[in-house]
Amino acid sequence: MELNTIRIVQARSWTSACREKAGLFDVSHMLGVVVRGADRVAFMESLCVADIKAIPAGMGGLSVITNADGGIIDDCIITNAGDHLYMVINAGHEDKDIPHMEVGVLPLDTSFPHHFFELG
């Protein structure tokens, strides 16, 4: 019991330090996906569980990419960048996430580190 209490206290101290001073997170394992076009919100809402249209410009949130049965394929971060949506996924899951997203979508460019999708 005491060991769990120590871990909780340490986690709270770490969280407070990051919020009050600075934190560092390695994003080298992440992959950016840019989604453009008039149908970008409808497309992302068909792919994820987030209420994309409710995300204000310049803000983002956590969500999950789902399959046709509602099962979770991967987690993601989605940001409303105004004229496009920016999604961050785990680059280690690129082989399953990107093909799932490409169904019915013509990819414009797949140059590293971003994938670009243009929607009607």
LUMVO-925225 format. One record per atom (N, C-alpha, C, CB): atom name; residue in one letter; z, y negated, x. Coordinates in Angstrom, 2 decimals. Each point is the difference from the previous one (the first is absolute). Glycine has a CB too. Layout:
N
REC atom type      up   north    east
REC   CA    a       Z       Y       X
...
//
This chain:
120
REC atom type      up   north    east
REC    N    m    0.00    1.19    0.82
REC   CA    m    0.00   -1.19   -0.82
REC    C    m    0.00   -1.25    0.87
REC   CB    m    1.20    1.25   -1.81
REC    N    e   -0.43   -1.27    2.85
REC   CA    e    0.08   -1.17    0.86
REC    C    e   -1.33   -0.26    0.70
REC   CB    e    2.45    0.43    0.34
REC    N    l   -3.16    0.62    0.04
REC   CA    l   -1.29   -0.14    0.66
REC    C    l   -1.00   -0.72   -0.91
REC   CB    l    0.44    2.09    1.32
REC    N    n   -0.47   -1.74   -2.61
REC   CA    n   -0.89   -0.67   -0.95
REC    C    n    0.37   -1.47   -0.15
REC   CB    n   -0.32    2.17   -1.20
REC    N    t    1.61   -2.48    1.19
REC   CA    t    0.45   -1.38   -0.11
REC    C    t   -0.46   -0.81    1.20
REC   CB    t    1.99    0.74   -1.33
REC    N    i   -1.90   -0.16    2.52
REC   CA    i   -0.45   -0.68    1.22
REC    C    i   -1.50   -0.28   -0.08
REC   CB    i    1.82    1.12    1.33
REC    N    r   -2.61   -0.16   -1.78
REC   CA    r   -1.45   -0.20   -0.12
REC    C    r   -0.33   -1.11   -0.98
REC   CB    r   -0.35    2.41    0.55
REC    N    i    1.06   -2.47   -1.66
REC   CA    i   -0.24   -1.05   -0.99
REC    C    i    0.32   -1.36    0.60
REC   CB    i    0.53    1.60   -1.86
REC    N    v    0.59   -1.71    2.55
REC   CA    v    0.40   -1.26    0.64
REC    C    v   -1.03   -0.40    1.05
REC   CB    v    2.43    0.52   -0.41
REC    N    q   -2.89    0.42    1.22
REC   CA    q   -1.00   -0.30    1.01
REC    C    q   -1.31   -0.46   -0.66
REC   CB    q    1.05    1.70    1.55
REC    N    a   -1.45   -1.06   -2.63
REC   CA    a   -1.23   -0.39   -0.69
REC    C    a    0.12   -1.40   -0.57
REC   CB    a   -0.45    2.40   -0.56
REC    N    r    1.59   -2.73    0.01
REC   CA    r    0.21   -1.35   -0.55
REC    C    r   -0.02   -1.04    1.12
REC   CB    r    1.35    0.96   -1.89
REC    N    s   -0.75   -0.64    3.03
REC   CA    s    0.01   -0.92    1.14
REC    C    s   -1.43   -0.24    0.49
REC   CB    s    2.31    0.79    0.65
REC    N    w   -3.09    0.27   -0.56
REC   CA    w   -1.39   -0.11    0.45
REC    C    w   -0.81   -0.84   -0.98
REC   CB    w    0.17    2.23    1.13
REC    N    t    0.01   -1.99   -2.42
REC   CA    t   -0.72   -0.76   -1.03
REC    C    t    0.37   -1.47    0.07
REC   CB    t   -0.06    2.02   -1.47
REC    N    s    1.34   -2.32    1.61
REC   CA    s    0.44   -1.40    0.09
REC    C    s   -0.57   -0.67    1.24
REC   CB    s    2.10    0.60   -1.23
REC    N    a   -2.10    0.09    2.33
REC   CA    a   -0.54   -0.57    1.24
REC    C    a   -1.48   -0.33   -0.14
REC   CB    a    1.69    1.30    1.31
REC    N    c   -2.44   -0.42   -1.94
REC   CA    c   -1.44   -0.25   -0.20
REC    C    c   -0.25   -1.19   -0.92
REC   CB    c   -0.43    2.43    0.35
REC    N    r    1.23   -2.55   -1.38
REC   CA    r   -0.18   -1.10   -0.96
REC    C    r    0.44   -1.34    0.58
REC   CB    r    0.34    1.62   -1.86
REC    N    e    0.71   -1.60    2.68
REC   CA    e    0.56   -1.25    0.51
REC    C    e   -0.61   -0.42    1.33
REC   CB    e    2.09    0.55   -1.18
REC    N    k   -2.61    0.39    1.95
REC   CA    k   -0.53   -0.32    1.32
REC    C    k   -1.47    0.41    0.09
REC   CB    k    2.29    0.27    1.03
REC    N    a   -2.56    0.97   -0.67
REC   CA    a   -1.37    0.48    0.11
REC    C    a   -0.01    1.52   -0.06
REC   CB    a   -0.66   -2.03    1.37
REC    N    g   -0.46    2.57   -1.79
REC   CA    g   -0.18    1.44   -0.04
REC    C    g   -1.38    0.35    0.56
REC   CB    g    1.53    0.20   -2.01
REC    N    l   -1.68    1.01    2.44
REC   CA    l   -1.27    0.44    0.58
REC    C    l   -0.39    1.33   -0.65
REC   CB    l    0.50   -1.19    2.20
REC    N    f   -1.75    1.27   -2.64
REC   CA    f   -0.49    1.22   -0.61
REC    C    f   -1.35    0.33    0.63
REC   CB    f    1.23   -0.48   -2.18
REC    N    d   -1.39    1.68    2.66
REC   CA    d   -1.24    0.44    0.64
REC    C    d   -1.04    0.29   -1.07
REC   CB    d    1.28    0.96    1.96
REC    N    v   -2.35   -1.74   -1.99
REC   CA    v   -1.05    0.18   -1.00
REC    C    v   -1.24    0.69    0.57
REC   CB    v    0.86   -2.03   -1.17
REC    N    s   -0.76    2.58    2.37
REC   CA    s   -1.16    0.63    0.62
REC    C    s   -0.47    1.23   -0.77
REC   CB    s    0.78   -0.85    2.20
REC    N    h    0.07    1.39   -3.04
REC   CA    h   -0.37    1.18   -0.78
REC    C    h   -0.51   -0.38   -1.40
REC   CB    h    1.71    1.32    1.27
REC    N    m   -1.94   -2.62   -1.50
REC   CA    m   -0.42   -0.47   -1.31
REC    C    m   -1.49   -0.36    0.02
REC   CB    m    2.33   -0.86   -0.46
REC    N    l   -2.96    0.89   -0.71
REC   CA    l   -1.42   -0.30   -0.15
REC    C    l   -0.18   -0.99   -1.13
REC   CB    l   -0.64    2.28    0.88
REC    N    g   -0.10   -3.34   -0.64
REC   CA    g   -0.27   -0.99   -1.02
REC    C    g   -1.26    0.33   -0.79
REC   CB    g    1.13   -1.71    1.41
REC    N    v   -1.09    1.47   -2.70
REC   CA    v   -1.15    0.21   -0.88
REC    C    v   -0.19   -1.29   -0.80
REC   CB    v    0.41    2.54   -0.16
REC    N    v   -1.60   -3.14    0.28
REC   CA    v   -0.32   -1.22   -0.74
REC    C    v   -0.84    0.39   -1.21
REC   CB    v    0.08   -1.42    2.12
REC    N    v    0.33    0.95   -3.30
REC   CA    v   -0.74    0.29   -1.23
REC    C    v   -0.45   -1.33   -0.59
REC   CB    v    1.34    2.14   -0.43
REC    N    r   -2.67   -2.31    0.33
REC   CA    r   -0.58   -1.25   -0.52
REC    C    r   -0.80    0.29   -1.27
REC   CB    r   -0.10   -0.95    2.33
REC    N    g   -0.18   -0.09   -3.08
REC   CA    g   -0.87    0.11   -1.15
REC    C    g    0.72   -0.30   -1.30
REC   CB    g   -1.32    1.66    1.23
REC    N    a    0.52   -1.91   -2.26
REC   CA    a    0.54   -0.38   -1.31
REC    C    a    0.87    1.08   -0.62
REC   CB    a   -2.01   -1.41   -0.32
REC    N    d    1.75    2.66    0.63
REC   CA    d    0.75    1.12   -0.60
REC    C    d    1.12    0.52    0.89
REC   CB    d   -2.07    0.61   -1.21
REC    N    r    2.45   -1.38    2.22
REC   CA    r    1.00    0.50    0.98
REC    C    r    1.34    0.31   -0.65
REC   CB    r   -1.14   -1.34    1.75
REC    N    v    1.59    0.52   -2.68
REC   CA    v    1.31    0.22   -0.64
REC    C    v   -0.04    1.26   -0.86
REC   CB    v    0.45   -2.49   -0.01
REC    N    a   -1.50    2.63   -0.82
REC   CA    a   -0.13    1.20   -0.85
REC    C    a   -0.11    1.26    0.86
REC   CB    a   -1.13   -1.39   -1.78
REC    N    f    0.38    1.29    2.88
REC   CA    f   -0.14    1.15    0.90
REC    C    f    1.35    0.41    0.57
REC   CB    f   -2.32   -0.74    0.57
REC    N    m    3.07   -0.23   -0.06
REC   CA    m    1.29    0.32    0.62
REC    C    m    1.01    0.49   -1.03
REC   CB    m   -0.46   -1.71    1.77
REC    N    e    0.39    1.16   -2.99
REC   CA    e    0.93    0.47   -1.03
REC    C    e   -0.35    1.40   -0.47
REC   CB    e    0.35   -2.36   -0.71
REC    N    s   -1.61    2.79    0.89
REC   CA    s   -0.36    1.37   -0.33
REC    C    s    0.41    0.96    1.10
REC   CB    s   -1.92   -0.85   -1.36
REC    N    l    2.17    0.33    2.53
REC   CA    l    0.32    0.79    1.18
REC    C    l    1.51    0.08    0.26
REC   CB    l   -2.21   -0.66    0.96
REC    N    c    2.92   -0.42   -1.29
REC   CA    c    1.43   -0.12    0.32
REC    C    c    0.82   -0.25   -1.26
REC   CB    c   -0.60   -0.89    2.27
REC    N    v    1.90    0.99   -2.14
REC   CA    v    0.88   -0.21   -1.14
REC    C    v    0.47   -1.45   -0.12
REC   CB    v    0.72    2.36    0.21
REC    N    a   -1.11   -3.23    0.69
REC   CA    a    0.44   -1.40   -0.02
REC    C    a   -0.73   -0.81   -1.06
REC   CB    a    0.52    0.18    2.43
REC    N    d    0.14   -1.21   -2.93
REC   CA    d   -0.60   -0.97   -0.90
REC    C    d   -0.65   -1.07    0.88
REC   CB    d    1.71    0.44   -1.89
REC    N    i   -2.90   -0.16    2.39
REC   CA    i   -0.67   -0.85    0.98
REC    C    i   -0.24   -1.41   -0.54
REC   CB    i   -1.08    2.03    0.96
REC    N    k    0.67   -2.14   -2.22
REC   CA    k   -0.31   -1.32   -0.56
REC    C    k    1.23   -0.90   -0.06
REC   CB    k   -1.82    1.04   -1.33
REC    N    a    3.01   -0.48    1.40
REC   CA    a    1.23   -0.79   -0.06
REC    C    a    0.47   -0.47    1.39
REC   CB    a    0.63    1.28   -2.05
REC    N    i   -1.28   -0.82    3.11
REC   CA    i    0.42   -0.39    1.35
REC    C    i   -0.58   -1.39    0.30
REC   CB    i    0.10    2.44    0.77
REC    N    p    0.75   -3.43   -0.53
REC   CA    p   -0.51   -1.35    0.31
REC    C    p   -0.75   -0.02    1.33
REC   CB    p    1.91   -0.98   -1.29
REC    N    a   -2.84    0.04    1.42
REC   CA    a   -0.74   -0.16    1.26
REC    C    a    0.99   -0.22    1.14
REC   CB    a   -2.00   -0.96   -1.23
REC    N    g    1.76    1.64    2.34
REC   CA    g    0.85   -0.11    1.16
REC    C    g    1.20    0.93   -0.01
REC   CB    g   -0.74   -2.32    0.14
REC    N    m    0.87    3.11   -1.19
REC   CA    m    1.13    0.92   -0.11
REC    C    m   -0.51    1.44   -0.07
REC   CB    m    1.37   -1.77   -1.18
REC    N    g   -0.47    2.71    1.39
REC   CA    g   -0.38    1.40   -0.04
REC    C    g    1.16    0.86   -0.43
REC   CB    g   -1.68   -0.40    1.78
REC    N    g    1.43    1.69   -1.82
REC   CA    g    1.05    0.93   -0.39
REC    C    g   -0.33    1.42    0.38
REC   CB    g    0.58   -1.52   -1.85
REC    N    l    0.39    2.36    1.70
REC   CA    l   -0.16    1.42    0.30
REC    C    l   -0.55    0.73   -1.21
REC   CB    l    1.89   -0.11    1.66
REC    N    s   -2.69    1.12   -1.42
REC   CA    s   -0.53    0.83   -1.08
REC    C    s   -0.32    1.37    0.56
REC   CB    s   -0.94   -2.03   -1.21
REC    N    v    0.31    2.84    0.38
REC   CA    v   -0.48    1.31    0.44
REC    C    v   -1.43    0.20   -0.50
REC   CB    v    2.36    0.94   -0.02
REC    N    i   -3.14   -0.21    0.79
REC   CA    i   -1.35    0.40   -0.39
REC    C    i    0.15    1.32   -0.74
REC   CB    i   -1.13   -1.19    1.99
REC    N    t    0.56    1.28   -3.19
REC   CA    t    0.16    1.20   -0.80
REC    C    t   -1.32    0.76   -0.15
REC   CB    t    1.88   -1.10   -1.21
REC    N    n   -1.76    2.39    0.95
REC   CA    n   -1.19    0.81   -0.30
REC    C    n   -0.24   -0.02   -1.51
REC   CB    n    0.42    1.48    2.04
REC    N    a   -1.45   -0.77   -2.48
REC   CA    a   -0.38    0.01   -1.42
REC    C    a    1.11    0.54   -0.91
REC   CB    a   -2.36    0.28    0.72
REC    N    d    3.24    0.54   -0.17
REC   CA    d    1.10    0.58   -0.79
REC    C    d    1.27   -0.84    0.06
REC   CB    d   -0.98    2.24    0.42
REC    N    g    0.93   -3.36    0.29
REC   CA    g    1.17   -0.85    0.13
REC    C    g    0.91    0.37    1.16
REC   CB    g   -0.14   -0.34   -2.40
REC    N    g   -0.28    1.33    3.19
REC   CA    g    0.78    0.37    1.18
REC    C    g   -0.18   -1.02    1.10
REC   CB    g   -0.22    2.41   -0.60
REC    N    i    1.17   -2.48    1.49
REC   CA    i   -0.04   -0.98    1.09
REC    C    i   -0.78    0.54    1.19
REC   CB    i    2.21   -0.93   -0.76
REC    N    i   -3.19    0.15    1.20
REC   CA    i   -0.77    0.32    1.19
REC    C    i    0.64   -0.65    1.23
REC   CB    i   -2.11    0.20   -1.38
REC    N    d    2.48   -1.48    1.24
REC   CA    d    0.58   -0.73    1.12
REC    C    d    0.67   -1.27   -0.52
REC   CB    d   -1.75    0.92    1.59
REC    N    d    2.63   -1.48   -0.78
REC   CA    d    0.57   -1.30   -0.34
REC    C    d   -0.85   -1.08    0.65
REC   CB    d    2.33    0.98   -0.19
REC    N    c   -2.18   -2.22   -0.28
REC   CA    c   -0.82   -1.09    0.53
REC    C    c    0.68   -1.34   -0.28
REC   CB    c   -2.10    1.37   -0.34
REC    N    i    1.59   -2.39    0.99
REC   CA    i    0.41   -1.38   -0.27
REC    C    i   -1.26   -0.72   -0.45
REC   CB    i    1.91    0.04    1.72
REC    N    i   -1.82   -0.78   -2.82
REC   CA    i   -1.14   -0.73   -0.53
REC    C    i    0.34   -1.48   -0.04
REC   CB    i   -0.74    2.00   -1.38
REC    N    t   -0.15   -2.82    1.95
REC   CA    t    0.19   -1.44    0.02
REC    C    t   -1.15   -0.68   -0.73
REC   CB    t    1.26    0.17    2.17
REC    N    n   -0.94   -1.14   -3.00
REC   CA    n   -1.00   -0.82   -0.64
REC    C    n   -0.32   -1.14    0.96
REC   CB    n    0.81    0.59   -2.36
REC    N    a   -1.97   -0.51    3.01
REC   CA    a   -0.40   -1.02    0.97
REC    C    a   -0.88   -1.07   -0.64
REC   CB    a    0.13    1.73    1.81
REC    N    g   -0.08   -1.84   -3.13
REC   CA    g   -0.77   -1.02   -0.70
REC    C    g   -1.39    0.49   -0.35
REC   CB    g    1.30   -1.74    1.19
REC    N    d   -2.23    1.64   -0.24
REC   CA    d   -1.38    0.42   -0.26
REC    C    d   -0.23    1.48    0.27
REC   CB    d   -0.72   -2.30    0.57
REC    N    h    1.75    3.01   -0.12
REC   CA    h   -0.10    1.44    0.23
REC    C    h    1.40    0.61   -0.04
REC   CB    h   -2.10   -0.29    1.40
REC    N    l    2.14    1.60   -1.46
REC   CA    l    1.26    0.73    0.09
REC    C    l    0.06    0.65    1.37
REC   CB    l    0.09    0.41   -2.50
REC    N    y    1.07   -0.35    3.07
REC   CA    y    0.19    0.63    1.30
REC    C    y    1.01    1.11   -0.17
REC   CB    y   -0.55   -2.15    1.25
REC    N    m    0.14    3.35   -0.89
REC   CA    m    0.85    1.18   -0.17
REC    C    m    0.31    0.57    1.39
REC   CB    m   -1.01    0.50   -2.29
REC    N    v    2.24   -0.13    2.51
REC   CA    v    0.40    0.63    1.25
REC    C    v    0.41    1.43   -0.30
REC   CB    v    0.75   -2.23    1.00
REC    N    i   -1.40    3.16   -0.30
REC   CA    i    0.31    1.43   -0.14
REC    C    i    0.36    0.57    1.36
REC   CB    i   -1.55    0.20   -2.00
REC    N    n    2.06    0.99    2.01
REC   CA    n    0.32    0.70    1.24
REC    C    n   -1.30    0.52    0.60
REC   CB    n    2.30    0.65   -0.85
REC    N    a   -2.63   -1.08    2.06
REC   CA    a   -1.25    0.42    0.65
REC    C    a   -0.06    1.51    0.18
REC   CB    a   -0.09   -2.21    1.17
REC    N    g    1.22    2.86   -1.11
REC   CA    g    0.03    1.45    0.12
REC    C    g   -0.48    0.71   -1.26
REC   CB    g    1.86   -0.25    1.60
REC    N    h   -1.94   -0.50   -2.70
REC   CA    h   -0.47    0.56   -1.27
REC    C    h   -1.38   -0.51   -0.37
REC   CB    h    2.37    0.19   -0.74
REC    N    e   -3.04   -0.85    1.68
REC   CA    e   -1.32   -0.56   -0.25
REC    C    e   -0.98    1.05   -0.51
REC   CB    e    0.43   -1.69    1.79
REC    N    d   -0.32    2.91   -1.29
REC   CA    d   -0.93    1.07   -0.38
REC    C    d    0.13    0.42   -1.46
REC   CB    d    0.08    0.78    2.34
REC    N    k    1.04   -1.09   -2.99
REC   CA    k    0.13    0.31   -1.43
REC    C    k   -0.03   -1.25   -0.87
REC   CB    k    1.31    2.02    0.61
REC    N    d   -0.77   -3.14   -0.11
REC   CA    d    0.06   -1.22   -0.80
REC    C    d   -1.38   -0.64   -0.19
REC   CB    d    2.32   -0.37    0.84
REC    N    i   -3.06    0.19    0.25
REC   CA    i   -1.29   -0.69   -0.07
REC    C    i   -1.01    0.78   -0.84
REC   CB    i    0.45   -1.00    2.24
REC    N    p   -0.63    2.31   -2.04
REC   CA    p   -0.93    0.72   -0.88
REC    C    p    0.39   -0.08   -1.47
REC   CB    p   -0.47    1.53    1.89
REC    N    h    1.76   -1.53   -2.18
REC   CA    h    0.46   -0.13   -1.39
REC    C    h   -0.41   -1.36   -0.56
REC   CB    h    1.95    1.54    0.48
REC    N    m   -1.85   -2.58    0.33
REC   CA    m   -0.37   -1.35   -0.43
REC    C    m   -1.52   -0.17   -0.11
REC   CB    m    2.09   -0.86    1.07
REC    N    e   -2.83    1.57   -0.25
REC   CA    e   -1.46   -0.17    0.05
REC    C    e   -0.75    0.64   -1.17
REC   CB    e    0.23   -0.07    2.44
REC    N    v    0.44    0.86   -3.22
REC   CA    v   -0.68    0.65   -1.13
REC    C    v   -0.53   -1.09   -0.93
REC   CB    v    1.50    2.06    0.16
REC    N    g   -2.81   -2.14   -0.27
REC   CA    g   -0.64   -0.98   -0.86
REC    C    g   -0.06   -1.40    0.57
REC   CB    g    0.76    1.34   -1.85
REC    N    v   -0.40   -1.51    3.11
REC   CA    v   -0.02   -1.32    0.63
REC    C    v   -0.85    0.07    1.26
REC   CB    v    2.30   -0.55   -0.92
REC    N    l   -3.16   -0.44    1.12
REC   CA    l   -0.81   -0.07    1.21
REC    C    l    0.76   -0.76    1.07
REC   CB    l   -2.13    0.08   -1.36
REC    N    p    2.54    0.59    2.44
REC   CA    p    0.71   -0.72    1.07
REC    C    p   -0.98   -0.89    0.76
REC   CB    p    1.67    1.89    0.21
REC    N    l   -1.29   -3.13    0.01
REC   CA    l   -0.86   -0.92    0.74
REC    C    l    0.11    0.18    1.49
REC   CB    l    0.22   -1.60   -1.85
REC    N    d    1.00    1.82    2.32
REC   CA    d    0.23    0.04    1.44
REC    C    d    1.24    0.84    0.26
REC   CB    d   -1.09   -2.29    0.33
REC    N    t    1.03    3.15    0.63
REC   CA    t    1.17    0.81    0.33
REC    C    t    0.40   -0.21    1.46
REC   CB    t   -0.67    1.71   -1.73
REC    N    s    0.48   -2.91    2.23
REC   CA    s    0.36   -0.28    1.39
REC    C    s    1.51   -0.11    0.14
REC   CB    s   -2.19   -1.17    0.35
REC    N    f    2.73    1.75    0.68
REC   CA    f    1.43   -0.01    0.26
REC    C    f    0.45   -1.44    0.28
REC   CB    f   -0.09    2.36    0.91
REC    N    p    1.23   -2.81   -1.39
REC   CA    p    1.06    0.75   -0.65
REC    C    p   -0.02   -0.11   -1.52
REC   CB    p    1.33   -0.34    2.03
REC    N    h   -2.37   -0.23   -2.60
REC   CA    h   -0.03   -0.21   -1.45
REC    C    h   -1.14    0.76   -0.65
REC   CB    h    1.02   -2.24    0.33
REC    N    h   -0.82    2.60   -1.57
REC   CA    h   -1.06    0.54   -0.85
REC    C    h   -0.27   -1.06   -1.06
REC   CB    h    0.66    2.46    0.41
REC    N    f   -1.93   -2.66   -0.74
REC   CA    f   -0.36   -1.01   -0.99
REC    C    f   -0.71    0.66   -1.16
REC   CB    f   -0.19   -1.75    1.79
REC    N    f    0.60    1.40   -3.00
REC   CA    f   -0.64    0.48   -1.21
REC    C    f   -0.44   -1.20   -0.80
REC   CB    f    1.38    2.12   -0.03
REC    N    e   -2.61   -2.11   -0.47
REC   CA    e   -0.50   -1.06   -0.87
REC    C    e   -0.19    0.58   -1.38
REC   CB    e   -1.14   -1.19    1.90
REC    N    l    1.75    0.56   -2.88
REC   CA    l   -0.07    0.50   -1.38
REC    C    l   -0.69   -1.02   -0.88
REC   CB    l    2.10    1.33    0.33
REC    N    g   -2.84   -0.85   -1.32
REC   CA    g   -0.81   -0.83   -0.90
REC    C    g    0.62   -1.12   -0.66
REC   CB    g   -1.16    1.89   -0.32
//
